[in-house]
Amino acid sequence: MIKKRIKNIPKNVSNEEIREYMISNKFVYEGTLDSVFKSIMGGCLLYLGDLISKLTGLDKAFIIENFKEQNVEYKISNALEKKKVSDFIFKLPGFIINLECNRGYWDGLIERNDAYFCKIKAELLSKGEEYSKKIKVIQINFDIFDNFEECLGKENISKFYMKNNENIIETETSEKIHIDMMKSYNKYHNGEELTKLDKELVILMLDDYLEIKKIAEGDEELMEVSERLYELTNNIDNIGLYDPEKRRKEEEALKIEYHSKIAEEKGAKDEKKTIAKNLLNMGISKKDIMKATGLSKKQITMLM
């Protein structure tokens, strides 16, 4: 995926030695790492305002002046994501914006982020239908995977709304945005000319401080991110906040859990169909079979 210099971070040494290695070799924490991503989005308002303005069309000054980080984190308590919380949420007058940084595609990723999105919508609805109609929820997905086109389309930025077959938007209060981060990174890697938006995306994906400084040079918003990354890496309290191997194992465990859950549900469904078929052969009414198995009338009819 992303080609980087190899880090040989010393093992079994003090945090001070790890920090010294990182700083002396011009490494910083990558901006897409969970804690770093949240810190940048919550602490670099000039950058956030410009980035979100480009993605949503909202006025940059409006975003900066009205930004309010959301205190409530929407936890998902199901098989998709038992111990995780949404990446970052902030409020603006009339808007709630949820940012998700997706470091790789896996079956269940879209469903997991949909769960965060629906949690926010449900919370709004619980405050009253009229209130919920006044708030637009936007989820912005920063996607770092090579198969973006296969999963979400060819556009660098794909926007999704609830529409019918005639392309009529059902509601203006829901919007999901997916950004193909790899397109911008590949342009950078190939030495192509970058737009300001490209640079704002690429800077999150680099861990070489000299490259970061170069791409940010002369740009107020990007310099804000560059300084933040150096500050986070230089802070002794942050050393070890990201363990790549641990993160990899967590992601693998999440994928295994998801597929196990799907297999379990399929097995239970197949078992119900077998029971329903046996009951049909015994002459039991469809109504009683529906009660016994939980299957719909249509599902039972298809077994006949």
N, C-alpha and C positions, 0 to 999 in steps of 0.2 A: 504494500500500500504506500505509505509515506516513507521515503528514503531519508534517513537521518544519520548523523554521526553516531558511532557506537559509544555508549557510556560504559566505562568500567568503574562504576561506583564501588569503592572499597567496602568490603563486608566486615562485620564484627569490629567496627571502629566507632568512635564517638560521633555525636551529631555535629560537633564542631569540625571534625575531619571531613565528614560528608559535605558540609556546607563549603568548606575550603576547596574541596575537589570540584564541586559544581561551579563555584564562582571563578576559580582560577582557570578552569577549562572553558569558560564562557557558556556554560549551560544554564538554562532556567527551566522552571516547570512549564510544561506545555499548557496553553490556555484552554484546551478542551478537557482537561482533567476536572473531575467533578468540583472539588473545592476551589480550584483556581478559576474555573468558569464562573462560579457564583460570585467570587470575589471581584472579578473584572466587571461583570454585569452590574453588580451592586455598588461598585466604587469608582467606576470610570464613566461618569455621566455624560461627558462631552462625546465620548466614543459611543456609548449606548444610544444617546439621542440621535446621532447621525446615522448609525446602523439601522435602528428601528424605523427611522424616518424613510430611509431608502427602501425598506422591505414592506412597509405598510402604507406609505403615502401621508402619514401623520406629520404635522409640523414639528421640526426639530426643537424649536424653542418651547413649544407646548409640552413636549415629552420631558425635557430637562427641568422645566419649571414646576411640573406637576407630578414628577416621578415619586412614587411611594412604594417601597418594597413591601410585599405582602408578608405578614407575620405568620399566617396559617400555611403550613405545608400540607399538601394533599397526599396523604399516605394511601397506598393501595394494599388492601389486605386480602389478596387472592393469590392463586398459584402463579400468576404472571410476575408478581413483584412483591413478595411478602415483606421485605425489610427495606424497601427503597422509598424515596419520596421524590416528588417532582423536582426538576433541576432548579428552576428559578421562576418566580411569579412576582409581577409588580402591577400596580394600579395606576390608572390615569382617569380623569373625569370621563365617565362613559365607557371605559375600557378596562378589561383585565387581560394582561398579556402573559402567557406561559411560554418560557423558553426551555427547549429540550435539546441537549447535545448528545447525539447518537453516534457512538464510536463503533460503528460496524452494524451490519444488518443481520437480523436473525428472525425466524418465524415467531411471531408474537410481539415484535417491536411495535408495530402500528397499533395493535390491540392494547398494549400496555399504555402507550401515550394517549390513546382514545380514552382509556380509563381515567387518566388525570383530567383530560378535557371534560369528560362527563361529570366528574366530581365537582369541578368548578361550576358547571351549569346547574347541577342539582342544588348546590349551596345557594346560588342566586335565586333559583325558583322557590326555595324554602322561605325566602324573605318576601315572597309575593310575586304574582304573575306580572303585575305592572312594573315592579322594580326590575325584574329580570329582562323585560323588553327594552329597558333603557340602557342596558349594559351589553357591549359587544365583547365576546371572548375570542381572543386570537391566540392560537398556538403556533409558535415558530420553531421548526425542527432544523437544527444544524446537523446535516447528515454527512458522515464521513465513511462512505462505502463505495467501492468501485462499480457495484451493480445497480447504481441509482436509476439509470435509464430503464433497466429491466423491471425495477420495482415501482418507480414513480413517474416515469416519463422522461422525455428528452430535454425539456426546458430546464435551464439553470435554476430557476425559481418556479416551483409549481404551487399554485394556490387551489385549494379545494373548498367547495361550498356544498350545501345540501341542495341538490337539484332534482327535477323530475325528468322524464324522457324528452320533454319539449324544451329542456334547458332553462326552465324557470326556477329561479332561486327561491327555495321555500322560506328561508329566514335570513335577514341581514345581520343577525346577532351572533353568528358563528362563522369562523374562518380558520382554516389550517394552512400553514405555509411550510413547504419543504424546500430546503436550500441544498443544492449539490455542491458541497464544499470542495470535493475533489476536482471539479472543473477549474476552479480558481487556483487550487494548488498546482495542478498540472500545467497551467499557463505559467505560473511562477517558476516551476521546475524546468520548463522548456525555454525560459528566457523571453517569453512573450510579454507584450505591453499589458499592464494591469490597470483596471479601473480602480477608483477609490473603494468601491464595494469589494472588489477582489482583494485588495490589500487588507481591508478590515476583516475579511474571512481568513486569509492566509496567516495573518499575524497570530491568530489563535492556534495555528497548527505547527508553528515553529518552536524549537527548543534551543536553537543556537542564537545567543544574545547578539552577536555581531550582525547576523542576518536580520534579526528583529530591529536593531538600531538603524540599519541601512534602509529597510523598508519603511520605517517610521520617520526618517529624517525630514525635518521641515514641516511635519504635519501634526497639528496640535492634538487631534483626537488619537492618532496612532502613538504619539509620544506618551500619552497618558497610559496606554496599555503597556508599552515598553517599560516604563518606570514601575508600573504595578508588578509586572512579572519579576523584575529584578528585586524589588522590595520583598515580595513573597518568598523568593528563593533565598535571599540573604537573611531572612528572619529565622533564627535558630529554632523557634517554636514550630515552624512549619516543616522542618526536616522529617522525612519519613511519612509525610501526609499522603503520599501516593506510592503504593507498592505495586509495580506493574504485574508481577507474578500473582499476587493476591487478587488483583482486579481481574486478571485473565481467568483465574479459577472461579471467581464469583460469577462472571459472565457465562462460563461453561456450565456451571451448576444451574444457573437460571434457565439456560436453553434446555438442559436435560429435564429440569422440573416441568417446563412448559410442555415438552413432547410427551413426558410421562403422563401429565394430566390429560392431554388430548387422547392418548392411547387408552387411558382409564375410562374416559367418557365414552369413547367409541366402543370399548368392550361392554360397558354397562348398557349402551344403546342396543348393541347387537343381542345382548342377553334378553333385554325386554322384548325385542322383536321375535326371538325364539319362543319365549313364553307366550306372547300374543298369538303366534302361529299355532302353537299347541292348543291354546284355548279355543281358537277358531275351529280347529279340527274336532274339538269336543262339543261344538255347537253352542258355545257361550256367546251371548249377544255382544255386539260391538260396544254398546254403552257400558256393560260390565267390564269388558276388557280395557276400555279407556280408564276406568276407575282403578283397575288392578295394576296397570302398567304405566299410566301417565302418558301414553302415546296418543296422538290425535286420531280422529276418525279417518282422516286421509291416509295417515301412515298405516293404520290397520287395514284399510281397504286395499292398499298396494300389496299387502301380504297374501291376499286371497288368490 
